Amino acid sequence: MKVVLASASPRRKELLALLDIPFEVMVSDETEVFSENDPVLLTQKLSRQKAEAVFEKIESEKCAGSTGDICVIGADTVVFVETDGRKEILGKPADRKDARRMIEMLRGRVHTVCTGVTLCGKKDGRSFSDSFSETTRVYVAEMSEQEMEAYLDTKEPYDKAGAYGIQGRFSKFIEKIEGDYFNVVGLPVHLLYKNIVKI
């Protein structure tokens, strides 16, 4: 079965490579539309949009054996914090001011990271599509103003949901996590593996 990752994320490529399954990368041109307030539904919807867009592109262009078995993997990750009984979703920051706002919301608190994954494609001539998600709770230590400014001076906060990457410089502020570490990096490896094996 041909496997295609619908993501340009270097982190997702590294994590998918851990499964020892050969795969190709084809990036979705879909514009993300944030129309859900529930992080689980949002990540599943966005992952489905990406996977289905790439699958449709492969089918329409008859790329590399589209008549054979194919599985496209779409994924999307969001960070969210609960305040006053509502969930605020933190995407990638627009600028330094936005990144600072996000880090201020996270420091000294617990937040949740949710990754939605969609597998879609064809097997034995029949189409399939399945979406699932994983959530992980992350505890962030207090940070001084100087520590926060030093982190904001790096390039790390600006291309990541919630303005941080657990595997980078921000790791020194992670007190603990409850759940799947790889989910926080961007792809729940074990859950993905279980679902690919089913196909």
N, CA, C and O atoms as a DFTB+ gen file, in Angstrom:
796 C
 N C O
     1  1       0.851      -1.182       0.000
     2  2       0.000       0.000       0.000
     3  2       0.887       1.231       0.000
     4  3       1.832       1.333       0.782
     5  1       0.573       2.160      -0.881
     6  2       1.291       3.434      -0.932
     7  2       0.776       4.323       0.199
     8  3      -0.434       4.474       0.371
     9  1       1.694       4.910       0.968
    10  2       1.336       5.785       2.080
    11  2       1.831       7.194       1.762
    12  3       2.980       7.387       1.365
    13  1       0.943       8.177       1.943
    14  2       1.276       9.569       1.654
    15  2       0.958      10.420       2.880
    16  3      -0.150      10.364       3.412
    17  1       1.923      11.199       3.318
    18  2       1.723      12.136       4.417
    19  2       1.343      13.488       3.845
    20  3       2.092      14.069       3.059
    21  1       0.175      13.991       4.241
    22  2      -0.319      15.273       3.738
    23  2       0.137      16.405       4.659
    24  3      -0.684      17.141       5.207
    25  1       1.452      16.534       4.820
    26  2       1.998      17.546       5.725
    27  2       3.443      17.837       5.360
    28  3       4.202      16.935       5.004
    29  1       3.814      19.113       5.455
    30  2       5.208      19.502       5.222
    31  2       5.983      19.588       6.527
    32  3       7.169      19.917       6.517
    33  1       5.339      19.299       7.642
    34  2       5.979      19.427       8.954
    35  2       7.167      18.476       9.088
    36  3       7.004      17.262       8.960
    37  1       8.360      19.017       9.346
    38  2       9.511      18.126       9.546
    39  2       9.329      17.223      10.764
    40  3       9.819      16.094      10.780
    41  1       8.630      17.713      11.776
    42  2       8.390      16.891      12.972
    43  2       7.512      15.696      12.634
    44  3       7.790      14.581      13.074
    45  1       6.456      15.913      11.857
    46  2       5.578      14.796      11.492
    47  2       6.313      13.788      10.615
    48  3       6.108      12.581      10.748
    49  1       7.158      14.271       9.730
    50  2       7.938      13.349       8.895
    51  2       8.839      12.466       9.761
    52  3       8.928      11.258       9.538
    53  1       9.503      13.067      10.746
    54  2      10.372      12.298      11.639
    55  2       9.581      11.260      12.423
    56  3      10.027      10.124      12.581
    57  1       8.412      11.647      12.913
    58  2       7.606      10.724      13.713
    59  2       7.037       9.594      12.863
    60  3       7.030       8.442      13.297
    61  1       6.564       9.903      11.665
    62  2       6.035       8.852      10.802
    63  2       7.143       7.875      10.408
    64  3       6.888       6.680      10.256
    65  1       8.350       8.367      10.243
    66  2       9.479       7.496       9.893
    67  2       9.742       6.454      10.980
    68  3      10.306       5.398      10.693
    69  1       9.345       6.732      12.220
    70  2       9.527       5.765      13.312
    71  2       8.734       4.479      13.095
    72  3       9.059       3.446      13.679
    73  1       7.699       4.537      12.259
    74  2       6.868       3.347      12.017
    75  2       7.491       2.382      11.010
    76  3       6.962       1.294      10.782
    77  1       8.607       2.776      10.411
    78  2       9.281       1.933       9.410
    79  2       8.361       1.568       8.256
    80  3       8.414       0.457       7.729
    81  1       7.521       2.514       7.873
    82  2       6.647       2.339       6.717
    83  2       7.093       3.348       5.659
    84  3       7.108       4.549       5.931
    85  1       7.456       2.889       4.464
    86  2       7.851       3.845       3.430
    87  2       6.681       4.792       3.125
    88  3       5.531       4.359       3.043
    89  1       6.979       6.072       2.961
    90  2       5.921       7.041       2.658
    91  2       6.474       8.176       1.807
    92  3       7.679       8.418       1.744
    93  1       5.554       8.848       1.168
    94  2       5.876      10.046       0.400
    95  2       5.179      11.223       1.060
    96  3       4.290      11.044       1.892
    97  1       5.586      12.421       0.685
    98  2       4.970      13.630       1.218
    99  2       4.327      14.397       0.066
   100  3       4.952      14.636      -0.967
   101  1       3.087      14.772       0.263
   102  2       2.386      15.633      -0.677
   103  2       1.571      16.614       0.163
   104  3       0.667      16.212       0.896
   105  1       1.890      17.881       0.055
   106  2       1.275      18.881       0.923
   107  2      -0.069      19.324       0.371
   108  3      -0.229      19.536      -0.832
   109  1      -1.009      19.455       1.254
   110  2      -2.345      19.935       0.906
   111  2      -2.301      21.440       0.654
   112  3      -1.615      22.179       1.360
   113  1      -3.033      21.878      -0.351
   114  2      -3.143      23.311      -0.642
   115  2      -4.370      23.919       0.019
   116  3      -4.668      25.097      -0.175
   117  1      -5.078      23.114       0.800
   118  2      -6.308      23.582       1.443
   119  2      -6.032      24.703       2.436
   120  3      -5.044      24.664       3.170
   121  1      -6.908      25.700       2.454
   122  2      -6.838      26.753       3.456
   123  2      -7.567      26.261       4.694
   124  3      -8.709      25.807       4.616
   125  1      -6.897      26.354       5.842
   126  2      -7.523      25.894       7.079
   127  2      -8.632      26.853       7.489
   128  3      -8.441      28.068       7.539
   129  1      -9.793      26.278       7.780
   130  2     -10.934      27.073       8.218
   131  2     -11.279      26.647       9.636
   132  3     -11.706      25.516       9.867
   133  1     -11.092      27.558      10.582
   134  2     -11.358      27.268      11.988
   135  2     -12.821      27.560      12.284
   136  3     -13.172      28.676      12.667
   137  1     -13.669      26.561      12.108
   138  2     -15.108      26.771      12.288
   139  2     -15.667      26.007      13.485
   140  3     -16.876      26.006      13.716
   141  1     -14.798      25.366      14.232
   142  2     -15.228      24.591      15.404
   143  2     -14.605      25.179      16.665
   144  3     -13.470      25.654      16.640
   145  1     -15.347      25.146      17.758
   146  2     -14.803      25.582      19.037
   147  2     -14.291      24.418      19.863
   148  3     -13.520      24.615      20.802
   149  1     -14.715      23.196      19.522
   150  2     -14.267      22.011      20.230
   151  2     -12.955      21.541      19.604
   152  3     -12.925      21.218      18.416
   153  1     -11.855      21.496      20.391
   154  2     -10.549      21.131      19.825
   155  2     -10.512      19.761      19.159
   156  3      -9.857      19.597      18.130
   157  1     -11.200      18.777      19.726
   158  2     -11.206      17.436      19.132
   159  2     -11.874      17.469      17.764
   160  3     -11.328      16.956      16.788
   161  1     -13.054      18.074      17.698
   162  2     -13.758      18.166      16.412
   163  2     -12.978      19.008      15.414
   164  3     -12.925      18.680      14.229
   165  1     -12.370      20.095      15.891
   166  2     -11.597      20.969      15.004
   167  2     -10.418      20.234      14.398
   168  3     -10.220      20.284      13.184
   169  1      -9.626      19.546      15.223
   170  2      -8.442      18.872      14.684
   171  2      -8.822      17.735      13.745
   172  3      -8.147      17.499      12.743
   173  1      -9.908      17.029      14.069
   174  2     -10.349      15.972      13.155
   175  2     -10.828      16.555      11.826
   176  3     -10.550      16.004      10.761
   177  1     -11.545      17.668      11.897
   178  2     -12.039      18.301      10.670
   179  2     -10.878      18.798       9.809
   180  3     -10.857      18.574       8.599
   181  1      -9.907      19.477      10.441
   182  2      -8.768      19.991       9.683
   183  2      -7.918      18.864       9.112
   184  3      -7.442      18.960       7.980
   185  1      -7.722      17.793       9.885
   186  2      -6.939      16.660       9.371
   187  2      -7.660      15.998       8.202
   188  3      -7.027      15.560       7.241
   189  1      -8.998      15.927       8.291
   190  2      -9.785      15.343       7.203
   191  2      -9.682      16.199       5.945
   192  3      -9.526      15.670       4.844
   193  1      -9.767      17.522       6.102
   194  2      -9.645      18.418       4.942
   195  2      -8.315      18.194       4.227
   196  3      -8.273      18.093       3.001
   197  1      -7.231      18.116       4.995
   198  2      -5.905      17.937       4.401
   199  2      -5.788      16.586       3.695
   200  3      -5.328      16.513       2.555
   201  1      -6.206      15.519       4.377
   202  2      -6.082      14.178       3.803
   203  2      -6.934      14.029       2.543
   204  3      -6.473      13.508       1.527
   205  1      -8.173      14.490       2.621
   206  2      -9.070      14.342       1.469
   207  2      -8.616      15.192       0.287
   208  3      -8.761      14.774      -0.861
   209  1      -8.067      16.387       0.551
   210  2      -7.578      17.231      -0.543
   211  2      -6.423      16.552      -1.277
   212  3      -6.364      16.578      -2.506
   213  1      -5.508      15.948      -0.526
   214  2      -4.380      15.268      -1.158
   215  2      -4.855      14.017      -1.890
   216  3      -4.390      13.733      -2.994
   217  1      -5.780      13.265      -1.285
   218  2      -6.295      12.071      -1.950
   219  2      -7.001      12.440      -3.262
   220  3      -6.807      11.775      -4.279
   221  1      -7.811      13.490      -3.237
   222  2      -8.492      13.937      -4.461
   223  2      -7.493      14.369      -5.524
   224  3      -7.692      14.106      -6.710
   225  1      -6.417      15.031      -5.103
   226  2      -5.384      15.452      -6.044
   227  2      -4.718      14.231      -6.682
   228  3      -4.493      14.203      -7.892
   229  1      -4.407      13.234      -5.875
   230  2      -3.790      12.009      -6.391
   231  2      -4.735      11.328      -7.373
   232  3      -4.318      10.894      -8.447
   233  1      -6.000      11.237      -7.003
   234  2      -6.983      10.594      -7.881
   235  2      -7.171      11.369      -9.180
   236  3      -7.244      10.767     -10.251
   237  1      -7.249      12.687      -9.099
   238  2      -7.507      13.488     -10.305
   239  2      -6.310      13.513     -11.247
   240  3      -6.470      13.588     -12.466
   241  1      -5.117      13.450     -10.678
   242  2      -3.913      13.487     -11.512
   243  2      -3.423      12.095     -11.871
   244  3      -2.463      11.940     -12.625
   245  1      -4.092      11.077     -11.323
   246  2      -3.665       9.692     -11.535
   247  2      -2.194       9.526     -11.177
   248  3      -1.425       8.893     -11.900
   249  1      -1.824      10.113     -10.037
   250  2      -0.431      10.053      -9.561
   251  2      -0.072       8.653      -9.118
   252  3      -0.853       8.003      -8.422
   253  1       1.059       8.195      -9.497
   254  2       1.728       6.992      -8.984
   255  2       0.782       5.871      -8.590
   256  3       0.709       5.495      -7.420
   257  1       0.073       5.351      -9.546
   258  2      -0.730       4.163      -9.273
   259  2      -1.959       4.436      -8.441
   260  3      -2.213       3.726      -7.468
   261  1      -2.736       5.456      -8.799
   262  2      -3.928       5.775      -8.011
   263  2      -4.969       4.663      -8.072
   264  3      -5.920       4.659      -7.290
   265  1      -4.796       3.720      -8.998
   266  2      -5.736       2.603      -9.046
   267  2      -5.405       1.544      -8.001
   268  3      -6.226       0.669      -7.725
   269  1      -4.201       1.615      -7.413
   270  2      -3.805       0.663      -6.383
   271  2      -4.213       1.124      -5.000
   272  3      -4.869       2.153      -4.838
   273  1      -3.815       0.347      -4.004
   274  2      -4.114       0.700      -2.621
   275  2      -3.302       1.919      -2.194
   276  3      -2.103       2.008      -2.460
   277  1      -3.969       2.844      -1.535
   278  2      -3.313       4.072      -1.083
   279  2      -3.915       4.519       0.237
   280  3      -5.119       4.389       0.460
   281  1      -3.065       5.050       1.111
   282  2      -3.511       5.609       2.384
   283  2      -2.872       6.983       2.555
   284  3      -1.648       7.108       2.592
   285  1      -3.708       8.010       2.659
   286  2      -3.228       9.374       2.887
   287  2      -3.443       9.703       4.359
   288  3      -4.513       9.457       4.916
   289  1      -2.408      10.262       4.976
   290  2      -2.464      10.638       6.390
   291  2      -2.495      12.155       6.505
   292  3      -1.567      12.840       6.075
   293  1      -3.571      12.672       7.088
   294  2      -3.659      14.099       7.391
   295  2      -3.634      14.267       8.898
   296  3      -4.180      13.440       9.629
   297  1      -3.002      15.334       9.367
   298  2      -2.936      15.571      10.815
   299  2      -2.973      17.065      11.106
   300  3      -2.523      17.881      10.302
   301  1      -3.509      17.402      12.253
   302  2      -3.510      18.785      12.707
   303  2      -3.461      18.801      14.232
   304  3      -4.113      17.991      14.891
   305  1      -2.693      19.719      14.778
   306  2      -2.511      19.814      16.231
   307  2      -2.885      21.204      16.707
   308  3      -2.527      22.203      16.082
   309  1      -3.609      21.262      17.820
   310  2      -3.887      22.545      18.470
   311  2      -3.577      22.440      19.955
   312  3      -3.616      21.365      20.553
   313  1      -3.272      23.580      20.517
   314  2      -3.061      23.722      21.950
   315  2      -4.271      24.483      22.474
   316  3      -4.710      25.453      21.857
   317  1      -4.809      24.049      23.605
   318  2      -5.899      24.833      24.173
   319  2      -5.808      24.910      25.684
   320  3      -5.313      24.004      26.354
   321  1      -6.306      26.026      26.191
   322  2      -6.352      26.253      27.632
   323  2      -7.804      26.466      28.021
   324  3      -8.598      27.005      27.251
   325  1      -8.131      26.039      29.219
   326  2      -9.492      26.241      29.714
   327  2      -9.483      27.394      30.712
   328  3      -8.785      27.356      31.725
   329  1     -10.270      28.413      30.402
   330  2     -10.409      29.559      31.296
   331  2     -11.886      29.899      31.429
   332  3     -12.609      29.987      30.437
   333  1     -12.313      30.085      32.647
   334  2     -13.707      30.449      32.921
   335  2     -14.696      29.499      32.253
   336  3     -15.735      29.927      31.751
   337  1     -14.366      28.200      32.249
   338  2     -15.272      27.206      31.702
   339  2     -15.323      27.120      30.190
   340  3     -16.141      26.380      29.644
   341  1     -14.473      27.856      29.506
   342  2     -14.450      27.766      28.042
   343  2     -13.045      27.418      27.566
   344  3     -12.060      27.681      28.255
   345  1     -12.970      26.831      26.395
   346  2     -11.688      26.418      25.836
   347  2     -11.217      27.457      24.835
   348  3     -11.934      27.799      23.895
   349  1     -10.007      27.957      25.045
   350  2      -9.418      28.873      24.073
   351  2      -8.352      28.132      23.292
   352  3      -7.391      27.614      23.859
   353  1      -8.534      28.089      21.993
   354  2      -7.615      27.380      21.110
   355  2      -6.480      28.316      20.714
   356  3      -6.710      29.446      20.283
   357  1      -5.256      27.828      20.867
   358  2      -4.073      28.600      20.510
   359  2      -3.431      27.982      19.277
   360  3      -2.916      26.866      19.332
   361  1      -3.462      28.695      18.189
   362  2      -2.813      28.228      16.965
   363  2      -1.389      28.745      16.907
   364  3      -0.768      28.977      17.944
   365  1      -0.868      28.928      15.706
   366  2       0.463      29.512      15.552
   367  2       0.351      31.017      15.778
   368  3      -0.593      31.642      15.294
   369  1       1.295      31.605      16.503
   370  2       1.207      33.034      16.776
   371  2       1.439      33.875      15.520
   372  3       2.221      33.509      14.642
   373  1       0.748      35.000      15.459
   374  2       0.882      35.906      14.314
   375  2       2.182      36.696      14.378
   376  3       2.761      37.031      13.345
   377  1       2.642      36.994      15.598
   378  2       3.840      37.806      15.779
   379  2       4.342      37.639      17.214
   380  3       3.826      36.811      17.966
   381  1       5.346      38.426      17.586
   382  2       5.941      38.317      18.926
   383  2       4.921      38.626      20.014
   384  3       4.874      37.943      21.037
   385  1       4.113      39.644      19.798
   386  2       3.108      40.035      20.791
   387  2       2.121      38.883      21.033
   388  3       1.760      38.589      22.173
   389  1       1.701      38.248      19.952
   390  2       0.771      37.124      20.062
   391  2       1.443      35.931      20.745
   392  3       0.818      35.257      21.564
   393  1       2.710      35.664      20.417
   394  2       3.449      34.570      21.055
   395  2       3.587      34.843      22.554
   396  3       3.452      33.926      23.364
   397  1       3.852      36.075      22.919
   398  2       3.979      36.436      24.337
   399  2       2.659      36.199      25.067
   400  3       2.647      35.668      26.178
   401  1       1.562      36.589      24.449
   402  2       0.235      36.388      25.043
   403  2       0.005      34.903      25.314
   404  3      -0.492      34.531      26.378
   405  1       0.368      34.052      24.347
   406  2       0.168      32.611      24.506
   407  2       1.035      32.044      25.626
   408  3       0.549      31.286      26.465
   409  1       2.310      32.407      25.642
   410  2       3.216      31.897      26.675
   411  2       2.750      32.355      28.056
   412  3       2.830      31.598      29.024
   413  1       2.268      33.583      28.144
   414  2       1.741      34.072      29.432
   415  2       0.547      33.242      29.892
   416  3       0.371      33.010      31.088
   417  1      -0.274      32.797      28.941
   418  2      -1.429      31.958      29.285
   419  2      -0.994      30.568      29.751
   420  3      -1.676      29.949      30.568
   421  1       0.129      30.077      29.241
   422  2       0.568      28.713      29.528
   423  2       1.441      28.598      30.768
   424  3       1.391      27.584      31.465
   425  1       2.235      29.613      31.053
   426  2       3.209      29.488      32.140
   427  2       2.529      29.337      33.499
   428  3       1.586      30.049      33.842
   429  1       3.057      28.372      34.255
   430  2       2.518      28.100      35.584
   431  2       1.154      27.430      35.585
   432  3       0.467      27.416      36.606
   433  1       0.756      26.871      34.437
   434  2      -0.571      26.261      34.324
   435  2      -0.511      24.937      33.574
   436  3       0.526      24.533      33.049
   437  1      -1.649      24.290      33.547
   438  2      -1.827      23.058      32.767
   439  2      -2.616      23.432      31.515
   440  3      -3.556      24.224      31.573
   441  1      -2.221      22.851      30.389
   442  2      -2.999      23.026      29.167
   443  2      -3.085      21.672      28.455
   444  3      -2.479      20.690      28.884
   445  1      -3.835      21.643      27.381
   446  2      -4.054      20.390      26.653
   447  2      -3.629      20.546      25.200
   448  3      -3.860      21.583      24.578
   449  1      -3.008      19.508      24.675
   450  2      -2.640      19.448      23.262
   451  2      -3.481      18.353      22.629
   452  3      -3.546      17.233      23.137
   453  1      -4.122      18.683      21.521
   454  2      -4.968      17.719      20.810
   455  2      -4.487      17.595      19.372
   456  3      -4.310      18.596      18.677
   457  1      -4.279      16.370      18.935
   458  2      -3.937      16.112      17.537
   459  2      -5.017      15.239      16.927
   460  3      -5.351      14.175      17.447
   461  1      -5.550      15.710      15.818
   462  2      -6.502      14.930      15.039
   463  2      -5.785      14.317      13.856
   464  3      -4.928      14.954      13.242
   465  1      -6.130      13.087      13.537
   466  2      -5.517      12.377      12.405
   467  2      -6.630      11.777      11.561
   468  3      -7.610      11.248      12.085
   469  1      -6.464      11.866      10.255
   470  2      -7.387      11.209       9.331
   471  2      -6.599      10.319       8.385
   472  3      -5.581      10.726       7.826
   473  1      -7.087       9.099       8.218
   474  2      -6.566       8.178       7.216
   475  2      -7.643       8.023       6.168
   476  3      -8.770       7.639       6.483
   477  1      -7.311       8.316       4.928
   478  2      -8.292       8.095       3.867
   479  2      -7.586       7.568       2.633
   480  3      -6.382       7.759       2.461
   481  1      -8.342       6.905       1.782
   482  2      -7.750       6.362       0.571
   483  2      -8.589       5.257      -0.020
   484  3      -9.817       5.270       0.052
   485  1      -7.877       4.274      -0.623
   486  2      -8.540       3.136      -1.271
   487  2      -7.829       1.860      -0.872
   488  3      -6.601       1.801      -0.798
   489  1      -8.627       0.848      -0.618
   490  2      -8.070      -0.488      -0.365
   491  2      -8.957      -1.489      -1.084
   492  3     -10.173      -1.503      -0.893
   493  1      -8.349      -2.320      -1.905
   494  2      -9.089      -3.320      -2.680
   495  2     -10.222      -2.672      -3.472
   496  3     -11.313      -3.231      -3.590
   497  1      -9.945      -1.483      -4.014
   498  2     -10.923      -0.792      -4.856
   499  2     -12.007      -0.036      -4.108
   500  3     -12.844       0.613      -4.734
   501  1     -12.010      -0.106      -2.782
   502  2     -13.034       0.587      -1.991
   503  2     -12.432       1.752      -1.227
   504  3     -11.335       1.647      -0.678
   505  1     -13.147       2.849      -1.195
   506  2     -12.689       4.034      -0.474
   507  2     -12.900       3.858       1.023
   508  3     -13.824       3.170       1.457
   509  1     -12.024       4.495       1.812
   510  2     -12.184       4.512       3.264
   511  2     -11.772       5.878       3.799
   512  3     -10.999       6.597       3.166
   513  1     -12.285       6.216       4.945
   514  2     -11.898       7.446       5.640
   515  2     -12.210       7.255       7.120
   516  3     -13.320       6.874       7.492
   517  1     -11.214       7.525       7.953
   518  2     -11.392       7.378       9.386
   519  2     -10.619       8.485      10.086
   520  3      -9.453       8.728       9.775
   521  1     -11.270       9.153      11.028
   522  2     -10.621      10.212      11.803
   523  2     -10.612       9.829      13.277
   524  3     -11.554       9.212      13.776
   525  1      -9.543      10.199      13.962
   526  2      -9.419       9.944      15.391
   527  2      -8.533      11.028      15.979
   528  3      -7.924      11.804      15.243
   529  1      -8.459      11.084      17.303
   530  2      -7.643      12.121      17.937
   531  2      -7.053      11.623      19.243
   532  3      -7.487      10.621      19.811
   533  1      -6.050      12.356      19.699
   534  2      -5.369      12.073      20.961
   535  2      -5.211      13.394      21.706
   536  3      -4.905      14.424      21.104
   537  1      -5.423      13.356      23.022
   538  2      -5.205      14.553      23.828
   539  2      -4.181      14.251      24.923
   540  3      -4.128      13.146      25.462
   541  1      -3.381      15.252      25.232
   542  2      -2.330      15.132      26.230
   543  2      -2.321      16.396      27.084
   544  3      -2.408      17.510      26.567
   545  1      -2.215      16.208      28.390
   546  2      -2.143      17.368      29.298
   547  2      -0.684      17.699      29.567
   548  3       0.135      16.814      29.814
   549  1      -0.375      18.990      29.513
   550  2       1.005      19.458      29.671
   551  2       1.064      20.472      30.807
   552  3       0.287      21.425      30.848
   553  1       2.003      20.249      31.730
   554  2       2.200      21.142      32.875
   555  2       3.416      22.010      32.606
   556  3       4.521      21.499      32.419
   557  1       3.215      23.318      32.585
   558  2       4.297      24.258      32.314
   559  2       4.681      24.961      33.616
   560  3       3.820      25.430      34.361
   561  1       5.968      25.026      33.874
   562  2       6.477      25.679      35.084
   563  2       6.329      27.193      34.972
   564  3       6.102      27.732      33.888
   565  1       6.460      27.857      36.095
   566  2       6.522      29.320      36.090
   567  2       7.769      29.749      35.323
   568  3       8.775      29.039      35.306
   569  1       7.693      30.898      34.700
   570  2       8.826      31.455      33.958
   571  2       8.977      32.910      34.369
   572  3       7.988      33.623      34.541
   573  1      10.205      33.340      34.523
   574  2      10.438      34.755      34.803
   575  2      10.262      35.553      33.517
   576  3      10.240      34.988      32.423
   577  1      10.139      36.845      33.655
   578  2      10.042      37.720      32.471
   579  2      11.291      37.562      31.600
   580  3      11.195      37.537      30.373
   581  1      12.458      37.456      32.233
   582  2      13.706      37.318      31.480
   583  2      13.734      35.992      30.714
   584  3      14.177      35.943      29.567
   585  1      13.263      34.931      31.346
   586  2      13.221      33.631      30.661
   587  2      12.258      33.677      29.475
   588  3      12.551      33.144      28.405
   589  1      11.115      34.317      29.677
   590  2      10.142      34.405      28.586
   591  2      10.699      35.236      27.433
   592  3      10.556      34.855      26.271
   593  1      11.325      36.356      27.741
   594  2      11.906      37.201      26.685
   595  2      13.010      36.470      25.934
   596  3      13.107      36.559      24.710
   597  1      13.841      35.746      26.676
   598  2      14.919      34.987      26.029
   599  2      14.340      33.939      25.085
   600  3      14.866      33.732      23.991
   601  1      13.262      33.277      25.500
   602  2      12.638      32.284      24.628
   603  2      12.020      32.956      23.403
   604  3      12.140      32.441      22.291
   605  1      11.369      34.083      23.591
   606  2      10.761      34.796      22.471
   607  2      11.797      35.322      21.485
   608  3      11.481      35.558      20.319
   609  1      13.028      35.505      21.944
   610  2      14.115      35.949      21.058
   611  2      14.571      34.852      20.103
   612  3      15.219      35.137      19.096
   613  1      14.236      33.596      20.413
   614  2      14.591      32.498      19.508
   615  2      13.552      32.429      18.389
   616  3      12.532      33.117      18.446
   617  1      13.802      31.619      17.393
   618  2      12.843      31.454      16.295
   619  2      11.777      30.412      16.616
   620  3      10.788      30.294      15.892
   621  1      11.968      29.666      17.683
   622  2      11.101      28.530      17.988
   623  2       9.610      28.848      18.135
   624  3       8.792      28.080      17.628
   625  1       9.216      29.936      18.799
   626  2       7.785      30.100      19.086
   627  2       6.897      30.357      17.875
   628  3       5.681      30.188      17.964
   629  1       7.467      30.756      16.757
   630  2       6.657      31.376      15.712
   631  2       6.055      30.434      14.676
   632  3       5.231      30.867      13.870
   633  1       6.438      29.169      14.673
   634  2       5.812      28.252      13.713
   635  2       5.154      27.074      14.409
   636  3       4.971      26.012      13.815
   637  1       4.797      27.270      15.680
   638  2       4.229      26.163      16.442
   639  2       2.937      26.577      17.131
   640  3       2.818      27.697      17.629
   641  1       1.982      25.673      17.154
   642  2       0.730      25.918      17.876
   643  2       1.049      26.172      19.343
   644  3       1.824      25.436      19.954
   645  1       0.454      27.207      19.899
   646  2       0.696      27.535      21.294
   647  2       2.020      28.220      21.539
   648  3       2.369      28.494      22.687
   649  1       2.773      28.506      20.475
   650  2       4.046      29.240      20.527
   651  2       5.168      28.486      21.237
   652  3       6.084      29.109      21.774
   653  1       5.110      27.144      21.247
   654  2       6.225      26.408      21.828
   655  2       6.327      25.024      21.208
   656  3       5.361      24.481      20.672
   657  1       7.527      24.474      21.298
   658  2       7.768      23.095      20.904
   659  2       8.332      22.350      22.096
   660  3       9.332      22.778      22.672
   661  1       7.721      21.263      22.471
   662  2       8.153      20.505      23.654
   663  2       9.542      19.906      23.460
   664  3      10.246      19.656      24.438
   665  1       9.942      19.674      22.218
   666  2      11.216      19.028      21.949
   667  2      12.359      20.026      21.787
   668  3      13.493      19.620      21.534
   669  1      12.086      21.313      21.927
   670  2      13.120      22.332      21.748
   671  2      13.513      23.004      23.052
   672  3      13.503      22.388      24.118
   673  1      13.860      24.281      22.943
   674  2      14.320      25.046      24.110
   675  2      13.267      25.161      25.204
   676  3      13.600      25.337      26.376
   677  1      12.008      25.062      24.826
   678  2      10.927      25.197      25.801
   679  2      10.861      23.998      26.747
   680  3      10.197      24.059      27.782
   681  1      11.545      22.913      26.396
   682  2      11.481      21.687      27.203
   683  2      11.892      21.922      28.651
   684  3      11.433      21.212      29.546
   685  1      12.737      22.894      28.889
   686  2      13.175      23.145      30.274
   687  2      12.061      23.700      31.145
   688  3      12.201      23.760      32.366
   689  1      10.946      24.109      30.524
   690  2       9.816      24.632      31.288
   691  2       8.676      23.612      31.419
   692  3       7.648      23.915      32.025
   693  1       8.846      22.425      30.865
   694  2       7.817      21.391      30.948
   695  2       8.031      20.577      32.219
   696  3       9.001      19.826      32.320
   697  1       7.129      20.723      33.189
   698  2       7.246      19.977      34.448
   699  2       6.886      18.515      34.258
   700  3       7.594      17.631      34.741
   701  1       5.789      18.252      33.558
   702  2       5.394      16.871      33.277
   703  2       4.289      16.882      32.226
   704  3       3.683      17.912      31.931
   705  1       4.056      15.705      31.680
   706  2       2.928      15.538      30.770
   707  2       2.138      14.311      31.205
   708  3       2.682      13.386      31.809
   709  1       0.866      14.318      30.894
   710  2       0.001      13.156      31.111
   711  2      -0.525      12.749      29.753
   712  3      -1.378      13.422      29.175
   713  1      -0.005      11.639      29.247
   714  2      -0.434      11.173      27.938
   715  2       0.747      10.951      27.018
   716  3       1.869      10.724      27.469
   717  1       0.487      11.019      25.741
   718  2       1.436      10.681      24.691
   719  2       2.362      11.859      24.374
   720  3       1.913      12.897      23.888
   721  1       3.649      11.690      24.651
   722  2       4.649      12.728      24.346
   723  2       4.642      13.057      22.855
   724  3       4.671      14.228      22.478
   725  1       4.604      12.027      22.006
   726  2       4.671      12.246      20.562
   727  2       3.471      13.037      20.050
   728  3       3.568      13.744      19.048
   729  1       2.353      12.914      20.736
   730  2       1.181      13.704      20.381
   731  2       1.485      15.198      20.502
   732  3       1.062      15.993      19.663
   733  1       2.212      15.568      21.540
   734  2       2.560      16.977      21.752
   735  2       3.522      17.447      20.660
   736  3       3.474      18.605      20.246
   737  1       4.390      16.557      20.198
   738  2       5.314      16.900      19.117
   739  2       4.546      17.066      17.801
   740  3       4.963      17.849      16.948
   741  1       3.440      16.349      17.622
   742  2       2.632      16.565      16.424
   743  2       2.017      15.352      15.769
   744  3       1.318      15.491      14.766
   745  1       2.257      14.144      16.312
   746  2       1.667      12.951      15.712
   747  2       1.633      11.833      16.754
   748  3       2.689      11.399      17.214
   749  1       0.446      11.356      17.139
   750  2       0.357      10.273      18.130
   751  2       0.759       8.948      17.491
   752  3      -0.074       8.247      16.917
   753  1       2.029       8.617      17.596
   754  2       2.629       7.499      16.855
   755  2       1.924       6.175      17.131
   756  3       1.573       5.464      16.189
   757  1       1.708       5.828      18.399
   758  2       1.104       4.533      18.725
   759  2      -0.319       4.431      18.185
   760  3      -0.685       3.420      17.585
   761  1      -1.121       5.470      18.393
   762  2      -2.504       5.462      17.907
   763  2      -2.547       5.398      16.383
   764  3      -3.380       4.695      15.810
   765  1      -1.655       6.128      15.736
   766  2      -1.577       6.076      14.274
   767  2      -1.216       4.671      13.811
   768  3      -1.835       4.143      12.887
   769  1      -0.226       4.068      14.443
   770  2       0.195       2.722      14.064
   771  2      -0.954       1.724      14.187
   772  3      -1.189       0.920      13.285
   773  1      -1.674       1.785      15.324
   774  2      -2.806       0.865      15.528
   775  2      -3.834       1.001      14.409
   776  3      -4.376       0.002      13.937
   777  1      -4.100       2.233      13.987
   778  2      -5.122       2.460      12.969
   779  2      -4.632       2.104      11.563
   780  3      -5.423       1.667      10.727
   781  1      -3.336       2.289      11.295
   782  2      -2.809       1.860      10.003
   783  2      -2.833       0.352       9.897
   784  3      -3.166      -0.190       8.843
   785  1      -2.486      -0.332      10.967
   786  2      -2.491      -1.794      10.962
   787  2      -3.884      -2.333      10.662
   788  3      -4.009      -3.352       9.983
   789  1      -4.934      -1.674      11.153
   790  2      -6.302      -2.111      10.868
   791  2      -6.597      -2.087       9.373
   792  3      -7.325      -2.936       8.857
   793  1      -6.026      -1.109       8.690
   794  2      -6.258      -1.003       7.242
   795  2      -5.526      -2.113       6.516
   796  3      -5.594      -2.199       5.290
